[in-house]
Amino acid sequence: MLIEDQATMLRCGNALLDLSKPVVMGIINATPDSFYPASRTDFNILRSVDMARNMVSAGAKILDIGGMSSRPGSQTIPEKEDNRPGAAGHRGYS
């Protein structure tokens, strides 16, 4: 339930995101074993950026960039491996 005087703005870096109304979120899966093949980028930075631009052009206000599959039976990625160059590149979207 939304309280009328409740804050509905979210600070995202230097930007403010108005959450007083529903917003669209695009999902980009960097992992090769995502459950939805069309959203996979396989750590390809150019493909990822192209997908992100298309999603923003289509109205996405939030991008969820998944670097680890959460599907049943998927392998957990160790924290130290999450610091590999491909993962770092995906952090560069902001």
C-alpha positions in Angstrom: 0.0 0.0 0.0 1.4 3.4 -1.0 1.2 6.1 1.6 0.5 9.5 -0.1 3.3 11.4 1.6 5.8 8.5 1.3 8.9 9.2 -0.7 8.7 7.7 -4.2 12.1 8.8 -5.6 15.1 6.6 -5.8 18.6 8.0 -6.2 20.6 6.1 -8.8 24.0 7.6 -9.0 23.5 11.2 -10.2 19.9 10.5 -11.4 16.6 10.3 -9.6 14.1 7.6 -10.6 10.4 8.4 -10.0 8.7 5.3 -8.6 5.3 7.0 -8.0 4.1 5.0 -11.1 5.2 1.6 -12.4 8.3 1.6 -14.5 9.7 -0.9 -17.0 12.8 -3.0 -16.2 14.9 -4.7 -18.9 16.7 -7.9 -18.0 20.1 -8.7 -19.6 21.6 -12.1 -18.8 25.4 -12.1 -19.1 25.6 -15.9 -18.4 25.5 -18.5 -21.2 23.0 -20.7 -19.3 20.2 -18.2 -18.7 16.7 -19.8 -18.9 15.7 -17.4 -21.7 18.1 -17.6 -24.6 17.1 -14.3 -26.2 18.3 -12.4 -23.2 21.8 -14.0 -23.1 24.9 -12.0 -24.0 27.5 -14.5 -23.0 29.7 -11.8 -21.6 29.9 -10.1 -25.0 30.2 -6.4 -24.1 29.1 -5.1 -27.5 26.0 -7.3 -27.6 25.2 -6.3 -24.0 25.5 -2.5 -24.7 23.3 -3.0 -27.9 20.7 -4.8 -25.9 20.8 -2.1 -23.2 20.4 0.7 -25.7 17.4 -1.1 -27.3 15.7 -1.6 -24.0 16.2 2.0 -22.9 14.9 3.1 -26.3 11.8 0.9 -25.8 11.1 2.6 -22.4 13.1 0.7 -19.8 14.0 2.8 -16.8 15.9 0.1 -14.9 18.3 -2.5 -16.3 18.9 -5.7 -14.4 22.2 -7.2 -15.6 22.6 -10.7 -14.3 26.1 -12.1 -14.0 25.1 -15.4 -12.4 22.3 -17.7 -13.3 19.8 -18.4 -10.6 17.9 -21.2 -12.4 17.5 -24.5 -10.6 20.7 -26.6 -10.8 22.9 -23.7 -11.9 26.5 -23.4 -10.5 27.3 -20.7 -8.0 30.1 -18.3 -9.2 32.8 -17.7 -6.5 33.1 -14.1 -5.5 36.7 -13.9 -6.7 35.6 -15.0 -10.2 32.9 -12.3 -10.2 35.8 -9.8 -10.5 36.9 -11.0 -13.9 37.1 -8.5 -16.8 33.7 -9.5 -18.3 31.9 -8.9 -15.1 33.6 -5.6 -14.6 32.6 -4.5 -18.0 28.9 -5.1 -17.2 29.3 -2.9 -14.1 30.2 -0.1 -16.5 26.6 0.5 -17.8 25.8 3.0 -15.1 
